[in-house]
Amino acid sequence: MAQQILPTTPQILQKNRGRLSGKDAWRQNLNLASLAAFKIGSSLGPKGAYKLVTYHRGPEMVMKVTKDPLDVVDELGIEYPAIMTLAEAAKIQRQHTGDGITTLLVLVSALLTEADKLIEVGFHANTILDGYLKAAERSIVIINEIAKNFGEDLEERLLEVVDCGRQLLSRRLRSDLSEAISQITEDGTIDVSRIRIVTKPGAQTNDSKLVRGVIVKQGKAHPSMPDWIDGPKIAFLTKLEIKRLELRSKDEGPFSVKLNITSHEQIQQFKSGENRLRTLLVDRVNMTGANVLICRSKMDDRLSDQLSRQGIFAMQMVDYRDFEAAAKATGGSIISDAYQLEKEDLGLARKLEVDKIKPDDIVVLYCDRGATLLLRGSSPELVQELEKTVKRALLILKHSRSNPRVVPGGGAILVELASQLRIYALTFEGRDQFVIGSFADALEKIPECLSCNYGLDPIDMMIQLRNHHANGKQAMGVGEHGCVDMYDASIIELGSVNRANIHRAYELVSLLLRVDDCFYVKDIPRFHKQ
């Protein structure tokens, strides 16, 4: 019966689809993760190499020089689903912690490599994952024991590590980042999304600065409006326009009508009626006490002129992100109709000033609840790199204020974890002993990559580091000229970032080792970015 049914079974996979099963799927995931780590590991640390990434944006070829691991794995993941899994996990890691992406990816690759060795000698994937889980839980306990408070200049040292020797974060910008975090902190809660970032190429990175308020990338609606206003009272309207061919009936709402003009006098009446409606709109805004109007939609030129005559500064066609940020920072309410605007809906600021970032006009609202970072650079690529670094720095500062405990950097914490895990492995009598030992070996892959990037011999460095940590020197890590006490060198990392790396690395390895079937498309579209 089986022989009769099978030949008539329809083909599930089309010709442009492929499938890998069992150990072949594991091996492919291992090879792809190793590929990603090979590309990324050489960019680890201040002496790490940059990568030249190219991709198609429509018919255009775009090239990017970066040390950002996400840019690399994001391109590799277009063709390889397993690397796309790593890329998505790395994005989540950056959104939550801001740093440690390269370490995470290299660690995942090392754990998969060690798992492959164990599978070859007869270990089952579930046994490996059980041992990895015990090692990960023990590692988090050890990190909590080692982590300690550093000192008053904690934020300065953390920002130096985030900059990673690229000289992107100047001393002034580091101070501005700390002040921006302080400015948006309310009741112990830090919402980093409240810090606006505005980028503009055409200057030096040292020209980047913090604006204590909100930058609106739009000019004034009428040339006769003033360039600055003290104590502005701001109305936020989604639109300001006359609703043509519409009557309002009391308690019944609007209804449409038709307009039929048959004489010259009726045209004049119509125009005078229009002018009266515009005057009513402007008077309605003026009655609330507003002297600044920010509008999402385009306004009629005659409305702009009347607003100017009434002494009301106006902006039109404001981007929704600037619109919402300004409303939130000034405490104003967004209203859809001018006739619904009340005095309580107005936002308040210290000063409004019209400025120019050549060739564009901007308006700056100075207020206590707003913070905007204006990032400059000599090229668009440099500005993009600076923006990524600043976003990472803001998240690191946020976590440092909620949990300031740190561990030594330069791979020191990972060597210490490996040393203690090898001792911990001896407490087990079964196969977990081998698996936890393999987890420890994987942790040492990161200091090995650092040693190679510094131009040092990785074997000699690992021998020296193991000896130091065996003698109780927990802060010894990889420096530019050999083994260095990381606390003395002020090279530190947040304990929370390392805990997140260990936890997420285990989750990724667990996911990839449980995959026993891989379906993929053979033909990849060329234009994968828009």
N, C-alpha and C positions, 0 to 999 in steps of 0.2 A: 504493500500500500504506500509506503514511504517513497519507493522508487517511482510510483505513479504520480504522486503529488508534487515532489520536488521539481521535476522538469517544467511543470506548469506554473510554478511560483513566480510571480512577477519580480523583475529586478528592482530592488529598493534604491540602490545608488545609481545616479546618472553617470554618464561617461566622464564628466568633468569633476566628479567627486572621488575622494579616496578614503581609505579606512586603515587604521592600525589598531591591533588588539594585543592585550596581554603585555608581555615583556617588551614587545616592540614599542608600545605606547610609552612605557616607563623610560625606555632607552632614548626615545626621541625627546621626551621632556627633559631628561638629564642632559642630553647633548645641547639642546637649545638654551637651557639655563646656564650651562657652562660657557656657551658662546656669549651670552649676555654678560656674564661675569668677566670673561676675558676682555671684552670691549670696555667694561666699566672699571675694573680693578686698577688699570693703569692710570686712571684719573683721580685716584684716592689721595688725599693729603695735599698740602700746599705745593709740593713739587710734582703733582700729578699732571699728566698730559691733557691737552685739549683735544676735542673730537670735531671733525668736519662732517656735519650731517647735511645731506641733500634730500630734497623731496619735491614732488610735483604739486603745484597749486594751480589746477587747471592746466593750461599749456605752458605755464611758467615754471622754470626750474629755480628753486629756492635753496640757497646754501646758508648754513649757520655754523659758526665756530663757538663751541660751548664745552663746559665741564659738567653741565647738568645731566645726570644719569637718565632723567625722564625723557629728555629729547632723544637719547640714543635708543632706549628700549621701546619708545613709542614708535619709532621708525621700523625697528626690527619686528615689532609685534604686528605690523601690517601684514606681513607674510607668514608669521609663525604664531599660531594661537596660544601656545604655551607661554611665549614671551609676552603676549598681550595680557595674560593673567598676571605676570609679574608687574607689567606697567600699571595695570589698574590698582594693584595692591600698593605700589609705590606712590601713586597719586593720593590714595587714602592716607598713607603714612605722612605725606607732606602736608595734607590738609589738617591733620590732627596734631602732628609734632613739629613739622617744619624742617627737620634735619634727619640725618642718618640714613638717607636713601641708598647711597652707594654701599654702606656697610650692610644694609638689609639685603641687597641683591647679591653681593658677594657671599654673604653667609648662607643664603638659600642655595646658591650653586654648590657651595662646599658641603652642605648637609645632603644634598641630592647625590653628590659624588661619593660620599661616605656610605650613603644608603645603597648605592649601586654595588659597592664592594661587598657589603653584607649580603645582598641578594644573591650575588654570585657564589657565595660559600654556603647558601642554604637558608638564610634568614627570611622569614615571611615579612611582608610589608607591615602588617599589623603589629608584629613584634617590634619592628624598628620604630614605629610611631609611638608605641607604648613607652619604649626607652627614651625616645626624644622628649616625650611629654614630661617624664620624671626629671630629665636633665634641664629642661626649660624652667620648670617650677623651682628646682633647686637654684638655678642661675638667678632667678628673680629674687629669691631669698638672700643670696650672697650680695647682690647689688644693693639691696636695702640695708644690709649690714655695713657695707663699705662706704656708702654715700654719706657725705658730711657737708656742713655749711662751709663756704669758702672764705668770704670776707666782704668788705664794703664795695670793692671794685668788681663784683661778680659780673654785672652786666657788661662792663667794658671788656672783660676777658672772654666772655661768651661771644660777643660780637666779633672779636678778633678771630676766634675759631671759625665762626660762620663765614667771615670774609675769606679765610683760607689763603692768605697771602696774595690775593688778587688786587689789593689796594682800591677796591670799589667803594668801601665804606670809609669815608674820611672821618677824622675826629669830630668834625662839626656835625656830620650826618649821624654818627653814633649817638651823640648827645641829643639830636633832634628826635631820633627813634625812641629813646627813653622818655623824653618829654611828651611825645605823642601818646605813648602808652599811659602815662600818668594823666593826661588830659581827658582821655575817654574812659577812665576807670570810675565807676559809680557803685558805691556800696560793696566794694570788694570784687565786683564783677567786671571782667575785661572783655569787651566785644570788639575784636580786631577789625571786623567788617566796617566799623564806624570810621576807621581811618581811610580816607580817600587817597588814592595814588594817581597822580597826573603825570604823564610822561611827555617829554618834548625834546627831540634831538636838536643839535645846533649849538651846544655850549660844552663846557667841561663838567665832569662829574662833581668837581668841587663846588659848582654853582647850585647843586641840589640843596633844597632847604625845606624847612617845615613852615607851613602857613597855618597860623592859629585861627582857623575858620574853614570856609568852604570856597573852592574855586569853581565858578560856573563858566564853562567854555562857550560863552556867547557875549556879544557886545550889546550896547544899549540900542533900543528900538528906534530912537530919533536923535539926530545929531545935536539938537538944542538941549538935550537932557544933561544934567551936571555929571562931572566925573567923580565926585565923591559926596557922600551924605553921612552926617553924624547921627547916630541913634536911629537907624532906619526901622520903620515898621512895615513888615513885608506881608503882602497878600499872595497866596498861591492859588492860581486858577488854572484849570485844565484848558479852558478856552474862554475867550472874550470876544463875542461877535453878536451881530444882530441876527435874529432868526427870521429870515425873510418869509413872506407869504404865510404868516402864522398869527393867529389871534389867541389871546388868553382870555378865557371865560372864568370868572370867579368860582372857585370850588369845583370846577369841572376840568381844568387842565387845558392844554393847547389843542387846537384842531386846525387843519390846513384849509386855506381858501385860495381862490383864483384871483389874479389881478387883471383887470381889463381897463386899459388906458385908451381913451378916444380923443383926447384934446391936449393942447399944449399946457393949459392950466393944470390939468391933472398930473402932468410930469413934474411941474414945480411943487405941487402939493406932496407928491410922492417923495421928492428929494428933501423937502423940508421935514416931512415925517421921519425919514431916515436919520436926518441930522438930529432931530429931537430924541430919537431912540439911542443914538450914540451918546448924546449928552446925558441921558438918564443912566446909561451904563457907567460913564465916567463919574457922575455925581454919586452913584451908589458906592463905588470904590472909595471916593473921597470922603463920604460920610462916615466910613468906618475908622478914619484917621490914618489910613495907609498912605505912605509916601513912596513905596516901592511895590511894583507889581511884577511877579514872575509868572509867565504864561507858557504852557506846554505847546500850544498851537500857534499858528501864524495869526497876527492881528492886522486889521485893515490899516492902511497908512493914515487915514483920517482919524481913526481912533488913537493911534500913536501921537498924532499932532495934538489932539485934544488933551490927552494925558499929560503931554509936555507942558501945555498951557496951564494946566491945573497944578503944575509942580510935582507931578508923580513920575518917578523914574520907572521905566518898564523894560523888560526883556521878553523876547518871544522865541518860539521854537527851541526851547531849552530841552536838552537831552533828559530822558526820564530818570537816569541815575543821578545826574546833578540836581534835578528837580526834587527828588525824594531825599537826597542827602542834605540839601539846603533846608528843606522843611523840618527834617528831624533835628538838625543842629540848632535851628533857631526856635524850635518849639511851635512852629506854625502848623495849621491844618490845611490839607489840600481840599479845595472846594471846586465843584464842577460848574457852578452857575454864579455869576456875580450877584444876582438878587438874593442868594442864600448866604452871602458873605456877611459875617458879623465881626465885631471888634475883638471878640475872644479868639477868633481864628487866626489872628495876625501873629507872625513870628517876629522876634526881636534880635537885634545884633548891635554891636558897638559901633561899627562903621562899615560903609560900603565904599569900595574904591574901584574905578575902572582902570585896568592895566593892559599891557600888551606883551604877549610872548610871540615875538615876530614869527610869522606875519599875522597871527590871530589876536583878536581882542578877547579879553577875559574880564570877568567881574569877580572881585574878592569880597566875601562877606566875613568880616572878622567877628567871631563869637566864641564864647567860652566852651561850648559843647562840641565844637567841630575841630577836626585836625586833618590837614591835607598835606601830603608829601609831594612836592614838585621835584621830579627827577629829571636831570639833564644829562646829556652825553654827546660825544662828538659824532656818533653814528647810531642808526636805529638798532643795530645788533647790540651795541654796548648798552644802550638804554634798556633793552629787553633783559640783558644779563643782570643789570643793576636792579631792575624791578623784581626779578626772581629772588635775588639775594635779600632785598629789603623785605619781601613777604616772609621769607624764611626767618629773618632776624626778628620780625614782629612776633611771630609765633613763639620763638625761643624766649623772647623777653616776657611774653605772656605766661609761659609755663614756669619761668624762673621766679616770677612773683607769687605764683600759687604754690610751687614746690621748689625751693631754692637749693635743695641738696644735690651735690655734684659728685662725680667720680673722675679719676684721672683719664685723660685722653691719650692719643698716640698709641692706641691698642693695648694700653696697660691693663685696663679693666678686663679685656678679653683674655689676656694671658693669665691673669689671676683667676678668672672663672675656669679656664681650662685646667689650671693647676689644682684647684679645689674639687673640680668635678672628677678628676682621675682618682683622688682619694675617696670621694663619695661613691664612685663606681665599685670600689672594693667591698662595700657593705652589702652588695648583691651577690648571690651565688649562681644565678641563672644567666641567661643570655643578655639580660639588661646590662650586665657588667661590660660587655663588648660594645653595646649600643651607646651607652653613656660615654665610654671612652672615645667612640667615633664622633660624638657630639663635641667633645673637648678638642679633638683634632680639627674639626671644622672651624671652631672659634679662632684658632691660631692662623687661619688663612688670611685674616685681615691684617695683622701685624706683618705677615710675610709680604703682602702686597705693598704695604707702607715701606718696608725695607727695600724692595726692588725699586720703588719710585724715588727713593732717596739715593739710589746708586750703591746701596750696601748689599753685602752678601746675606741672603735670607737665612741660610743655615747657621752661619756664625751668630747672627743676631738672635735667632730663636734659642740657641744654646745659652747665650749670655742672659737673655730675658728669663729663661726657666731657672737659671741659677739664682738670679736676683730675687725672683718671687719665692723660690724655695727657702731663701734666707729671710723672708718676711718683708721684703721691699715691694709693697703692693703698687706703688706709684711709678715704677720703672716702665717706661714705654719707648717707642721708637722715635728718635730725634734725627735731626739733619746729620749729625756727626756720630751717631751711635746711640747707646742706651742713655736715657735722660730721665731724671725725676720730673714727672709731669706737673706736680704741684709747684715745684720750684720754678719751672718754666712757664707757669700760669696757663698750661694747656689743659683745659677741663671740658667736661661734657655733663649735661644734665642726666641724673640718674633715671628720670622718667623717660627720656629718649631711648636709653639703652634697654630699659624694661620693655618698651613698646617694640623695639627691634627684635628682641628675643621672642616675644610672644607672637608677633606677626610672622616671623620667619618659620616658626613651628606650624602656624596655620597654613602657610603657603606650601610647605613641604608635605603636610598632611593631605592637602587638596590634590597636589600633583601625583603623589604616590598612590592615591586611591583611584586614579583614572586608569581604566583598563581598556577603554575604547576611545579612539580619536577619529572623528569624521572631519574632513577638510575639503576645501575647494581648491582644485589644481590651478585654475586660472585666476590670477589676482588682478583687479582693475588697476590701471596705471595711475589714474588721477584719484588719489585717495585723500586729498585734502583740498578744502575750498577756502 
